Amino acid sequence: MRAMRAFERLRPGTNLKSWFERESMLVRRLRSAIDHSANGSYRICMQCEEEIAPKRLSAMPPAEICIDCRQMTENQATQRERRRWFDDRSEAA
């Protein structure tokens, strides 16, 4: 229902594939949160197994990892991107 209303409000020229992928990902994450709630692991970080802060869950109910693990993951991704960039530069030289 929510997706249908959002679809009806799309502006002309909106990339429908990107919109659909975002909506589909949200649905998958919400279903996962419901599954975790049913088995008692909803508030537990899937990486460090510590409790996810209630404030984070209020802001992002389908969150599966705590903010510390999220930041660590993002930092690692940034470092990998930097290494690739430097590797590409050194190969081009």
C-alpha positions as CSV (number, residue, x, y, z in Angstrom):
1,M,0.0,0.0,0.0
2,R,2.7,2.5,1.0
3,A,4.7,1.6,-2.1
4,M,1.7,2.1,-4.3
5,R,1.1,5.6,-2.8
6,A,4.8,6.5,-3.2
7,F,4.7,5.2,-6.8
8,E,1.7,7.4,-7.6
9,R,3.6,10.5,-6.3
10,L,6.7,9.9,-8.4
11,R,7.8,12.8,-10.5
12,P,8.1,12.5,-14.3
13,G,11.6,11.4,-15.2
14,T,12.2,9.4,-12.0
15,N,14.4,6.4,-12.5
16,L,11.8,3.6,-11.9
17,K,14.5,0.9,-11.6
18,S,16.3,2.7,-8.9
19,W,13.1,3.5,-7.1
20,F,11.9,-0.1,-7.2
21,E,15.3,-1.4,-6.0
22,R,15.2,1.0,-3.0
23,E,11.6,0.0,-2.1
24,S,12.4,-3.7,-2.5
25,M,15.4,-3.3,-0.2
26,L,13.3,-1.6,2.4
27,V,10.7,-4.4,2.2
28,R,13.5,-7.0,2.6
29,R,15.0,-5.2,5.6
30,L,11.6,-4.8,7.3
31,R,10.8,-8.5,6.7
32,S,14.2,-9.4,8.2
33,A,13.5,-7.2,11.3
34,I,10.1,-8.9,11.7
35,D,11.9,-12.3,11.5
36,H,14.5,-11.2,14.1
37,S,11.7,-9.9,16.3
38,A,10.0,-13.3,16.2
39,N,13.1,-15.2,17.1
40,G,14.2,-12.8,19.8
41,S,17.3,-11.4,18.0
42,Y,15.8,-8.1,16.9
43,R,17.9,-5.8,19.1
44,I,21.1,-7.8,18.7
45,C,23.8,-6.6,16.3
46,M,24.6,-9.2,13.6
47,Q,28.3,-8.4,13.7
48,C,29.3,-7.9,17.3
49,E,26.3,-9.5,19.0
50,E,25.9,-6.5,21.3
51,E,22.5,-4.8,21.9
52,I,21.6,-2.2,19.3
53,A,20.9,1.2,20.9
54,P,17.1,1.9,21.2
55,K,17.8,5.4,19.6
56,R,19.3,3.7,16.5
57,L,16.3,1.4,16.3
58,S,13.9,4.3,16.6
59,A,15.7,6.1,13.7
60,M,16.2,2.9,11.6
61,P,13.8,0.1,12.7
62,P,15.2,-2.5,10.3
63,A,18.8,-1.9,11.5
64,E,20.7,-5.2,11.8
65,I,23.9,-3.8,13.0
66,C,24.8,-1.3,15.7
67,I,26.2,2.2,14.9
68,D,29.7,1.3,15.8
69,C,29.8,-1.7,13.5
70,R,28.1,0.4,10.8
71,Q,30.8,3.1,11.0
72,M,33.6,0.4,11.1
73,T,32.1,-1.1,7.9
74,E,31.9,2.2,6.2
75,N,35.5,3.1,7.2
76,Q,36.7,-0.2,5.8
77,A,34.8,0.4,2.5
78,T,36.3,3.9,2.3
79,Q,39.8,2.4,2.8
80,R,39.3,-0.2,0.1
81,E,38.1,2.5,-2.3
82,R,41.2,4.6,-1.6
83,R,43.5,1.6,-2.1
84,R,41.8,0.9,-5.4
85,W,42.2,4.5,-6.5
86,F,45.9,4.5,-5.7
87,D,46.4,1.1,-7.3
88,D,44.7,2.4,-10.5
89,R,46.9,5.5,-10.5
90,S,50.1,3.5,-10.0
91,E,49.1,1.0,-12.8
92,A,48.4,3.9,-15.1
93,A,51.9,5.5,-14.5
